[in-house]
Amino acid sequence: MATQTPGAASSTSAVHNYRCESGEAIAATYPSTDSATVQYKGGNYNMHIAVSGSGARYVGGELEWWTKGAGPGSEGALFHHMADGTSGERIELCTERTSEGT
């Protein structure tokens, strides 16, 4: 299971807000160049960077957050992370929103 921590993510990191096809929202912060905190369905999940063919891939326990592109309109996807280090079933497919929420 991904490391779930109480409280808000680092206040020094910009929050990247995503709207998912399911209607759920994901907020991601990047406290350092090799870590991410993903807020999803009331939980905060701490993840570390992992090898990817393209984009940025972060893993933590049983979850994986993969982004492609930067800024509004870029894509983010949440996956199950398998014990063998591979990506499992996609949980959410999301698009980064502007600061105004669109």
C-alpha positions as CSV (number, residue, x, y, z in Angstrom):
1,M,0.0,0.0,0.0
2,A,1.2,3.5,-0.7
3,T,2.4,5.5,2.3
4,Q,-0.6,7.5,3.4
5,T,0.1,10.4,5.6
6,P,-2.2,12.8,7.5
7,G,-2.3,16.5,6.9
8,A,-1.5,18.6,3.8
9,A,1.4,18.2,1.5
10,S,4.4,20.5,1.7
11,S,3.3,24.1,1.6
12,T,6.4,25.1,-0.4
13,S,5.3,23.0,-3.4
14,A,2.9,24.2,-6.1
15,V,-0.3,22.1,-6.3
16,H,-1.1,20.6,-9.6
17,N,-4.9,19.9,-9.8
18,Y,-6.3,17.3,-12.1
19,R,-9.8,16.4,-13.1
20,C,-10.3,12.7,-13.9
21,E,-12.7,11.1,-16.4
22,S,-14.5,9.5,-13.5
23,G,-15.3,12.9,-12.0
24,E,-12.7,12.4,-9.2
25,A,-10.0,15.0,-8.5
26,I,-6.4,14.5,-7.9
27,A,-4.0,17.1,-6.4
28,A,-0.3,16.4,-6.8
29,T,2.7,18.2,-5.3
30,Y,6.4,17.6,-5.9
31,P,8.4,18.4,-2.8
32,S,11.6,17.5,-4.5
33,T,12.8,16.4,-8.0
34,D,12.5,12.8,-7.0
35,S,9.2,12.7,-5.0
36,A,5.5,13.4,-5.3
37,T,2.6,13.5,-2.9
38,V,-0.7,12.6,-4.5
39,Q,-4.0,13.5,-2.8
40,Y,-6.8,11.1,-3.9
41,K,-10.1,10.2,-2.3
42,G,-9.2,11.8,1.0
43,G,-5.7,10.2,1.3
44,N,-2.2,11.6,0.8
45,Y,0.2,9.2,-0.8
46,N,3.9,9.7,-0.8
47,M,5.7,8.4,-3.8
48,H,9.3,8.3,-5.3
49,I,10.4,8.7,-8.9
50,A,10.8,5.5,-10.9
51,V,12.1,4.6,-14.4
52,S,9.8,5.4,-17.2
53,G,9.9,5.2,-21.0
54,S,8.4,8.7,-21.3
55,G,6.9,11.2,-18.9
56,A,7.4,11.2,-15.1
57,R,6.5,8.1,-13.1
58,Y,6.2,8.0,-9.3
59,V,5.5,4.9,-7.3
60,G,4.6,4.3,-3.6
61,G,3.3,0.9,-2.3
62,E,0.4,-0.3,-4.5
63,L,-0.1,3.0,-6.4
64,E,1.6,4.6,-9.3
65,W,1.2,8.2,-10.6
66,W,2.4,8.8,-14.2
67,T,2.4,12.3,-15.9
68,K,3.0,13.3,-19.4
69,G,3.5,17.0,-20.4
70,A,3.4,20.0,-18.1
71,G,0.8,22.6,-17.3
72,P,-2.9,22.9,-18.0
73,G,-4.1,20.2,-20.4
74,S,-1.3,17.7,-19.6
75,E,-2.2,14.2,-18.7
76,G,-1.9,12.3,-15.4
77,A,-2.8,8.7,-14.8
78,L,-3.1,6.7,-11.5
79,F,-2.4,3.0,-11.7
80,H,-2.2,0.0,-9.4
81,H,1.6,-0.7,-8.9
82,M,2.4,-4.4,-9.1
83,A,4.8,-6.3,-6.8
84,D,7.1,-7.0,-9.8
85,G,7.5,-3.3,-10.4
86,T,5.2,-3.1,-13.5
87,S,2.1,-1.0,-14.0
88,G,-1.2,-2.7,-13.3
89,E,-4.7,-1.7,-14.1
90,R,-5.4,2.0,-14.6
91,I,-7.5,3.5,-11.9
92,E,-7.9,7.1,-13.2
93,L,-7.1,9.1,-16.3
94,C,-6.9,12.8,-15.6
95,T,-6.2,16.2,-17.2
96,E,-4.4,19.0,-15.4
97,R,-6.7,22.0,-14.9
98,T,-5.8,25.7,-15.0
99,S,-5.6,27.6,-11.8
100,E,-9.1,28.8,-12.4
101,G,-10.3,25.2,-12.4
102,T,-11.1,24.6,-16.0
